[in-house]
Amino acid sequence: MAELQEVQITEEKPLLPGQTPEAAKEAELAARILLDQGQTHSVETPYGSVTFTVYGTPKPKRPAILTYHDVGLNYKSCFQPLFQFEDMQEIIQNFVRVHVDAPGMEEGAPVFPLGYQYPSLDQLADMIPCVLQYLNFSTIIGVGVGAGAYILARYALNHPDTVEANRPHLFHSGDDPWTSFQPELSGNSELIQKYRNIITHAPNLDNIELYWNSYNNRRDLNFERGGDITLRCPVMLVVGDQAPHEDAVVECNSKLDPTQTSFLKMADSGGQPQLTQPGKLTEAFKYFLQGMGYMASSCMTRLSRSRTASLTSAASVDGNRSRSRTLSQSSESGTLSSGPPGHTMEVSC
């Protein structure tokens, strides 16, 4: 019998007929670019169809980052400045992202017919399980702005076991989407003009009004510190020091579990810090994720470059407000260590 020899075989991707190695590399690069651009899906729910876009691939033992946008925007206009920011790339390489568009807010969405019953914010929250079931995702980190923050908070109340964290930006209602949104960008004339054009010239303006009406008719979340109605997951509340609704965010913070809640007050920013201060917000998000046990080796580049720390304690009117920890960033050098939620950060760098 002839002696058998062990041969090492290297598996290679087969080329298509007539395809050169250079063409194969170009095709692989095109496929990677297509993946980076996101894959858009739609799924039917008991309250209508919902569209969402997925970036990246699921990471073992890590939740997905799921975003929900504000009134007058869609996921691109609300979150692209943040997720395309240079320092954010380290985060998005470690998590799969799911960007949900409220019904009728996605690009190219047809205008709903006259008399269409738009879902309530509670019903929009109840659409999220259908998205996660479609993707076979079990847990999320929610990132919401305005109405989207409410929707994710309501979802977290109804499905606490599936939410690892919630990072809402709260938004106070006004007369219409634009007059309420404009103060959020105070001091930035270019952004004001850009988002004025987005909202006032939106082809689906009637749909935006329906989403706006649902927001204005929302139920109170009725958070109770120490009560049964509260968020069980880590929470980071974010508000700009120039935001018109700062008091509402402070009040919300006072009703949540102080051991699970981080309150971020951002200097030189309105109520849309993901648009006006994406760099600062990215660093705060990294710090928040580190407190949850993720990205332990991540380098803090902006917040940790210069900071001073001061401890403050205060009591609420009813005596139930616990001690809060304040971190303010200044020109003194130092490092920012990661830790669990339960503090206040005032970022002025």
HELIX and SHEET records of a PDB file:
HELIX    1   1 PRO A   21  ASP A   36  1                                  16    
HELIX    2   2 TYR A   75  PHE A   83  1                                   9    
HELIX    3   3 GLU A   86  MET A   88  5                                   3    
HELIX    4   4 GLN A   89  ILE A   92  1                                   4    
HELIX    5   5 LEU A  121  LEU A  135  1                                  15    
HELIX    6   6 ALA A  147  ASN A  158  1                                  12    
HELIX    7   7 PRO A  160  THR A  162  5                                   3    
HELIX    8   8 PRO A  177  PHE A  181  1                                   5    
HELIX    9   9 GLN A  182  LEU A  185  5                                   4    
HELIX   10  10 SER A  189  THR A  200  1                                  12    
HELIX   11  11 LEU A  205  ASN A  216  1                                  12    
HELIX   12  12 GLU A  246  LYS A  255  1                                  10    
HELIX   13  13 PRO A  273  THR A  276  1                                   4    
HELIX   14  14 PRO A  278  GLY A  291  1                                  14    
SHEET    1   A 6 GLN A  39  THR A  45  0                                        
SHEET    2   A 6 GLY A  48  TYR A  55 -1                                        
SHEET    3   A 6 ARG A  97  ASP A 101 -1                                        
SHEET    4   A 6 ALA A  64  TYR A  68  1                                        
SHEET    5   A 6 ILE A 140  VAL A 145  1                                        
SHEET    6   A 6 VAL A 163  HIS A 169  1                                        
SHEET    1   B 5 VAL A 235  GLY A 240  0                                        
SHEET    2   B 5 THR A 261  MET A 266  1                                        
SHEET    3   B 5 THR A 344  VAL A 347  1                                        
SHEET    4   B 5 SER A 324  SER A 328  1                                        
SHEET    5   B 5 THR A 308  THR A 312 -1                                        
END                                                                             
